[in-house]
Amino acid sequence: MTLFPLNPALAATFPPPVMEARRWLDGVVFSPERPLINVSQAAPVDPPPEPLRRAIAEAALTNPAAHLYGPVLGLDDLRLELAHQWSEAYGGTIHRRQVAITQGCNQAFCAVMATLAGPGDEVLLPTPWYFNHKMWLDMSSVKAVPLATGPDLLPDPEHAAALITPRTRAIVLVTPNNPGGVEYPATLVRAFYELAQARGLALILDETYRDFDARSGAPHDLFADPDWDERLIHLYSFSKAYRLTGHRVGAIVASESRLAEVEKFLDTVAICPNQLGQIAALWGMRNLRQWVAGERAEILARRKAMTEGLATLPGWRTLGCGAYFAYVEHPSPQPSPEFAQRLVKEAGVLLLPGTMFMPSDDPAGQRQLRIAFANVDAAGIAQLMERLAQATP
């Protein structure tokens, strides 16, 4: 059969890891007494709190504009609210015109990268990396340069400096990290910012999980620099804090000139962000600060339970634990992809192997796993530990 030609870069991009892992469930039956523990995806499974759902319903019923195209860069009120809250939280100055709203944070990353890099250019990604970042670079024919991290999963600015070439366009940091769970110290973030300044690069700082950072106060001081927008591009997602995953609402904070280029991308692929999602995000920012604080406290309690539970498993080693994730080394003699698939059948646990977050030639991924624990309560975490202990020597 003759097939239409495929874009070679897209064809060479690996399949979506979460979807691949879900296929491991095909044909496997889980009993009511031993249901599946799904710790594969970093997304809330519960709906938004009822007051927020009512705000969405009210907008859908009474606001005709909620069903129409809106501004390409997002609703002015939401842009202004984010600028105000970020200025307050980070001790800097951010204007509405330096904020764009997107269809989720993944789209924010893609839009920003479209303004920065083209085929043959290079972008530094610390490993283990967030796989969707790597996928977009691959399908865009942009080279992802692995920036290996140490046993603490923290990237080294000096190592990064040695990897920069004339083709390098940006450095990407995710903190709190996906998949590693580690929170980058403010001094480390500042060091990468200064490296980007010195070498004429963009620093992309993805803080999707900022609402669940264990530290109090601002996690960095980059917005206090009056010229922050010359180098810094900040990404955020409303999906986690307000449980709006299906509504697809994210944000970019960058220079006006950068967002003028971003607007071209967004207008072409989506025309405008989801209107009801933006209305929900704005309502959440204005009304749910205490509720989000409670969500953070619960995630931190689960983080503590994960750290303590993993410490009881012989042969397991926790590399990082924070936000939604624990990133671990396992003791099984099997490589992590095989071990992860065996856990589905023998332990009723679905998680992701480290090979999904590492270069194919890096053997470390064969020993690593990511556990997305945000949707597992204390009792579920205890049960998870029991199953992992039973499945390993």
CORCOR-V916474 format. One record per backbone hydrogen bond with DSSP energy under -1.0 kcal/mol. NH is the residue of the N-H (numbers start at 0). CO is the residue of the C=O. E is the energy in kcal/mol with one decimal. If there is no record, write none. Layout:
# CORCOR-V916474
NH,CO,E / NH,CO,E
This chain:
# CORCOR-V916474
10,6,-2.9 / 11,7,-1.7 / 12,9,-1.1 / 19,15,-2.2 / 20,16,-2.7 / 21,17,-2.0 / 22,18,-1.2 / 23,20,-1.5 / 24,21,-1.7 / 25,22,-1.2 / 27,24,-2.3 / 33,30,-1.0 / 36,347,-2.9 / 38,349,-2.6 / 42,40,-1.5 / 52,48,-2.0 / 53,49,-2.6 / 54,50,-1.8 / 55,51,-2.0 / 56,52,-2.5 / 57,53,-2.8 / 58,54,-2.0 / 59,55,-2.4 / 60,56,-2.0 / 61,57,-2.4 / 62,58,-2.1 / 65,62,-1.8 / 66,63,-1.7 / 67,64,-1.6 / 73,70,-1.5 / 78,74,-2.4 / 79,75,-2.7 / 80,76,-2.2 / 81,77,-2.5 / 82,78,-2.3 / 83,79,-2.5 / 84,80,-2.8 / 85,81,-2.8 / 86,82,-2.1 / 87,83,-2.0 / 88,84,-2.6 / 89,85,-2.7 / 91,86,-1.3 / 92,222,-1.1 / 97,94,-2.1 / 98,95,-2.0 / 99,251,-2.6 / 100,72,-2.2 / 101,249,-2.1 / 103,101,-2.0 / 107,103,-1.3 / 108,104,-2.3 / 109,105,-2.4 / 110,106,-2.9 / 111,107,-2.3 / 112,108,-2.7 / 113,109,-2.0 / 116,112,-2.5 / 119,140,-2.7 / 120,117,-2.4 / 121,166,-2.5 / 122,142,-2.3 / 123,169,-2.4 / 124,144,-2.3 / 126,146,-2.2 / 128,356,-2.6 / 132,129,-1.2 / 133,129,-1.4 / 134,130,-2.6 / 135,131,-2.1 / 136,132,-2.0 / 137,133,-2.4 / 138,134,-2.6 / 139,135,-1.3 / 140,137,-1.6 / 141,136,-2.9 / 142,120,-2.9 / 144,122,-3.1 / 146,124,-2.7 / 149,153,-1.1 / 152,149,-2.2 / 159,155,-2.5 / 160,156,-2.5 / 161,157,-1.5 / 162,159,-1.2 / 167,164,-1.8 / 168,121,-2.9 / 170,201,-2.3 / 171,123,-2.3 / 172,203,-2.9 / 174,205,-2.0 / 176,181,-2.8 / 180,176,-2.1 / 188,184,-2.2 / 189,185,-2.5 / 190,186,-1.9 / 191,187,-2.0 / 192,188,-2.0 / 193,189,-2.4 / 194,190,-1.9 / 195,191,-2.5 / 196,192,-2.2 / 197,193,-2.6 / 198,194,-2.0 / 200,195,-2.5 / 201,168,-1.8 / 202,230,-2.7 / 203,170,-2.9 / 204,232,-2.9 / 205,172,-3.0 / 206,234,-2.5 / 209,206,-1.8 / 211,208,-2.0 / 212,209,-1.5 / 223,220,-1.6 / 224,221,-1.5 / 227,224,-2.0 / 229,226,-2.0 / 230,227,-1.6 / 231,227,-2.7 / 232,202,-2.5 / 233,252,-2.8 / 234,204,-2.5 / 235,250,-2.0 / 237,248,-2.5 / 241,237,-1.5 / 246,243,-1.3 / 249,101,-2.4 / 250,235,-2.4 / 251,99,-2.7 / 252,233,-2.6 / 253,97,-2.1 / 258,254,-2.4 / 259,255,-1.7 / 260,256,-1.0 / 261,257,-2.3 / 262,258,-2.3 / 264,260,-1.2 / 265,261,-2.7 / 266,262,-2.5 / 267,263,-1.4 / 268,264,-2.1 / 269,265,-2.5 / 270,265,-1.8 / 271,269,-2.8 / 277,273,-2.0 / 278,274,-2.4 / 279,275,-2.3 / 280,276,-2.6 / 281,277,-2.6 / 282,278,-2.3 / 283,279,-2.7 / 284,280,-2.6 / 285,281,-1.9 / 286,282,-1.7 / 287,283,-2.5 / 291,287,-2.9 / 292,288,-1.9 / 293,289,-1.8 / 294,290,-2.0 / 295,291,-2.7 / 296,292,-2.2 / 297,293,-2.0 / 298,294,-2.4 / 299,295,-2.6 / 300,296,-1.8 / 301,297,-2.1 / 302,298,-2.5 / 303,299,-2.0 / 304,300,-2.1 / 305,301,-2.6 / 306,302,-2.7 / 307,303,-2.6 / 308,304,-2.5 / 309,305,-3.0 / 310,306,-1.4 / 311,308,-1.3 / 312,309,-1.4 / 315,312,-1.6 / 316,328,-2.1 / 318,326,-2.6 / 319,326,-1.6 / 321,324,-2.7 / 324,321,-2.6 / 325,370,-2.2 / 326,319,-2.9 / 327,368,-2.4 / 328,316,-2.9 / 329,366,-2.5 / 335,365,-1.8 / 338,334,-2.7 / 339,335,-2.9 / 340,336,-1.7 / 341,337,-2.1 / 342,338,-2.1 / 343,339,-1.1 / 344,340,-1.3 / 345,341,-3.0 / 346,342,-1.7 / 348,342,-1.6 / 349,36,-2.4 / 351,369,-1.6 / 353,367,-3.4 / 355,352,-1.8 / 356,353,-2.1 / 361,358,-2.0 / 364,361,-1.1 / 365,362,-1.4 / 366,363,-1.8 / 368,327,-2.3 / 369,351,-2.8 / 370,325,-3.1 / 371,38,-2.6 / 372,323,-1.5 / 372,370,-1.0 / 375,372,-2.1 / 380,376,-2.7 / 381,377,-2.2 / 382,378,-2.1 / 383,379,-2.5 / 384,380,-2.4 / 385,381,-1.8 / 386,382,-2.2 / 387,383,-2.5 / 388,384,-2.4 / 389,385,-2.0 / 390,386,-1.4
